């Protein structure tokens, strides 16, 4: 499974309903499962992003479909980064000429 880091910010709607944020996260975790995505970690953060999530998915299509489903709800906007473990990075480096 590939690992992805999600950087999320609350929309106006999301912040207006902030008291439900942990319940929404639990619902998102279940929704992720239905798309074949494992929502491994979620953190509420201070700074430039309101939430940071760690996701695993077999392919980008599954993750993209899940993220679009979340975006339709209108509570957060996200940016997603592909993340590589040290072992995965070693395989990338081995391909350098």
N, C-alpha and C positions, 0 to 999 in steps of 0.2 A: 504494500500500500504506500502511496505517496503521502507525504506530510505537507500540510499547508498552514500558514499563519494568517488568521483573519484579524484585521484591524477595523474596528467598528466605532461609529459615532451615533449617538442618539439623534433622531430627527425631532422636530418640534412635537410631533405626536408621541414619540417614545418618551421624551422627557416629561410630558404632561401626565403620562401614565407610569411614572418611574416606580411606584410602589409595587407594580406587577412584574418588574424586570426579572426577578428570579424565577417566577412562574413561567414567564415567556421563554427563559433560557431552558427550563426543563421541557417545555413543549417543543422547542427547537431541537433539542437532543433527540427526542422521539421522532420528529419529522426527518431529521438527518438519517436516522436508521432506515427509514422507509426509502430513502434515496440511495442507500448503500454507502453512507458517509458515517464515520465514527467521530463524534464530537468529543475528543479526548479530554480537553481542558477548556475552561472558560474563566476569565478573570475580569473583574471590574477594576478599572485602573484610573489613576490620576494623570493628568498631562494631556498630550495631544489627542489621545484616543480614550474613549469611554470603556471599551471592552476589547480584550485580546483573547482570541480563541485559537486552539490548536486542533486541527482536523486531520483526519486520514480518509483517503478515498482511493478506490482502485483506478479511477480515471478522472480526467478533468471534466468530462461531460456530467458525471454524477455530482461532482462538487458544484459545478455551474448551475445545474438544475436546482439543487438544494438552495444555493444562494439567491437565485431568482425567486424561488418560493418565499424565502424570508423577506426579500426586498418588497414583494407584493404586499406584505403586511404593513409596511410603512413605518416601522418603529426604529430602524437603523439603516445607515448607509455603510458600505463596507469596501475595503481594499483587501486583496488576497495576495499572499506571497507564497511561492513554492519554496519549501524548506528542505535542506539536505542534511542528513546525519553525517558524521565523520566517515563512516563506512561507505556511504553513497558518494561522498565527495572524493574519496580515494579512487572509486571506479571512474569518476569523471576525469580526475587527474591522470589516470592510467591511459586515457585516450589521447592525451596531448602528444603532439609529435615533436 
